[in-house]
Structures are given as structure tokens and as C-alpha cells.
Amino acid sequence: MAADQGTGSTISFGGGFTADILSISASGAARDVIETSHMGTTTAKTFVGADIQDNGEVSAEIAFLGNQAIPALLTGDAEAVSINWAGAGNTWAFSGIVTGFDAGAEINERMTASITIKVSGDITLG
């Protein structure tokens, strides 16, 4: 199986914001465990995985244009997020809340922005 390259990856938000991705990471996905040990447990604690998982957050460095509307950071509302990996139609779709957005530029440099999104609910693969 050949490995995909990141070239052509984009991120889009339901409010019409789309940007080319320069770098991206998904982190913090976790599932709690519930201890099931009891007074009759004699050798080692026992556990089960919680039914509900936390899908963590996505952080991306993106190419930014000054006339682009910032995703729903100010409202705190969840909105549709779609990551199109490698421009090949391999997508992650999820509801997300933008928790951070920083934009900037330097003389003779590309304008970029850092965005952090808390995943709310399931991630659908497409």
C-alpha cells in the first residue's frame, strides 16, 4: 500500500471558510476507563472502556487571506468541518468548535493562520 502525501489538503467550515493546509495534527483522542473491581476481586483490578470517547482536537497551520471570514470563533457554536486529505477525496467530516485562531504575516512572507478546533461528536470518514 502506497503512502499518501499531504499535498493538496484543505480544510473547510460550514460558514464558507476554506483554506489550504500547511501542516495539521489531530491529538487528544481518548476513552476513559471505568474500574469494575469489587470486594471479590482477588488478584488485580479490572476495568471496562467507557461507552463514550472524546475525539480530541485538530490544530492546523493554514494559508490565510485577509479578506476571509474567521470561522465561528466568536459565537462558540459548533459548525461543520471537513478536512480533504491530499486533495484526493479522502475526508474527515465532523462538527467542531473553533477554540483558537491566530493570523499573521511578516515582510515578504506568506500570510498564515493557526487554528484549533475541538471535535464535537463522531468523525465520519469519506
C-alpha positions in Angstrom: 0.0 0.0 0.0 1.4 3.3 -1.0 1.6 6.2 1.5 -0.4 9.3 0.8 1.3 12.7 0.7 -0.2 15.8 2.3 -0.1 17.9 -0.9 -3.4 19.4 -1.8 -5.0 19.1 1.7 -7.7 21.6 2.6 -10.0 22.4 5.5 -13.5 23.8 5.1 -16.1 25.1 7.5 -19.9 25.2 7.1 -19.8 29.0 7.1 -18.0 29.1 3.8 -14.3 29.4 5.0 -11.9 27.1 3.1 -8.1 27.2 3.3 -5.1 25.2 2.1 -3.4 23.3 4.9 0.3 23.9 5.5 0.5 21.5 8.5 -2.1 19.7 10.6 -2.3 17.4 13.6 -5.1 15.6 15.4 -4.5 14.9 19.0 -6.0 14.1 22.3 -8.5 11.4 21.3 -9.2 9.4 24.4 -11.6 6.9 26.1 -12.0 6.8 29.8 -11.9 3.5 31.7 -14.3 2.5 34.5 -13.0 0.4 37.3 -15.1 -2.8 37.8 -13.1 -4.2 40.7 -15.1 -5.3 43.7 -14.5 -6.9 47.1 -14.4 -10.3 45.5 -11.6 -9.3 43.1 -8.5 -11.0 44.4 -5.5 -10.6 42.1 -5.7 -7.4 40.1 -8.1 -4.5 39.4 -10.4 -4.9 36.4 -11.7 -2.2 34.0 -14.0 -1.7 31.0 -13.8 1.1 28.4 -16.4 3.9 28.8 -19.1 3.9 26.1 -18.3 7.5 25.0 -15.0 8.6 23.7 -13.5 12.1 23.4 -12.3 12.7 19.8 -9.8 15.4 20.9 -8.9 18.4 18.8 -7.4 19.3 15.4 -4.7 22.0 15.1 -3.7 23.3 11.7 -1.4 25.9 10.2 -3.2 27.3 7.1 -2.6 29.7 4.2 -4.7 32.8 5.1 -6.2 35.6 3.1 -7.0 38.8 4.9 -10.5 39.0 3.4 -11.6 35.6 4.7 -14.2 35.4 7.4 -12.9 33.8 10.6 -14.9 30.6 11.4 -17.4 30.7 14.3 -14.8 31.6 17.0 -16.8 34.5 18.4 -20.1 32.6 18.7 -18.7 29.4 20.2 -21.1 27.5 18.1 -20.2 24.1 16.6 -20.1 24.0 12.8 -19.5 21.5 10.1 -15.8 20.9 9.4 -14.4 18.9 6.5 -10.7 18.0 6.0 -9.9 16.9 2.5 -6.7 14.9 2.8 -4.2 15.2 -0.1 -6.9 16.6 -2.4 -7.9 13.0 -3.1 -11.5 13.0 -1.7 -10.3 11.2 1.5 -12.2 13.3 4.0 -12.9 13.6 7.7 -16.2 15.3 8.4 -17.2 16.4 11.9 -18.8 19.0 14.0 -16.2 21.3 15.6 -15.9 24.3 17.9 -13.1 26.8 17.0 -11.2 27.4 20.3 -8.3 29.4 18.9 -7.4 31.4 15.8 -4.2 33.4 15.3 -3.3 35.1 12.0 -0.1 36.9 11.0 2.5 37.7 8.4 6.0 39.1 8.0 7.5 41.2 5.3 7.9 39.1 2.1 6.4 36.1 3.7 3.2 34.2 3.2 0.3 35.2 5.4 -0.7 32.2 7.6 -3.1 31.4 10.5 -3.1 28.8 13.2 -6.5 27.3 14.1 -7.5 24.9 16.8 -10.8 23.0 16.7 -12.4 20.9 19.4 -14.1 17.9 17.8 -17.7 17.5 19.0 -19.1 14.1 18.3 -18.1 11.5 15.7 -15.7 11.8 12.9 -17.1 10.5 9.6 -14.6 9.1 7.1 -15.3 9.6 3.4 
